[in-house]
Amino acid sequence: MGSMYTGPRDEEPDDRDAALLRDERERDERSARRDRLSWTIVIWVMAGALGLLSYDSGGAAIDAHREGRPWLYPAGVSTIALVGLLCLVGLAVWRRRRDRVSHRGPG
């Protein structure tokens, strides 16, 4: 029966090991790029939807106020959508700054 020791090898890594490590690193980099792109798309789609909701609700609140109808609900929806939009823009800026500054050192 063979031994189950899984610690460092006694022999030096060969070209096959280096190629496997390089392939794994490239796969991780592609995955990280895809994740960043996906999050960017999600953030911009959500920001657009919240911007449209805020604009539409704000217009409905103004129209209702002019006509003497209750306007507090559309104004509240507009305010909440605007706060959500600002939070998303802040998240996008934070992610961009975090991605730009790398503390991993040379790779």
PyMOL commands that set and color helices and strands:
alter all, ss='L'
color gray80, all
select helices_A, chain A and resi 15-66+72-100
alter helices_A, ss='H'
color red, helices_A
deselect
rebuild
show_as cartoon
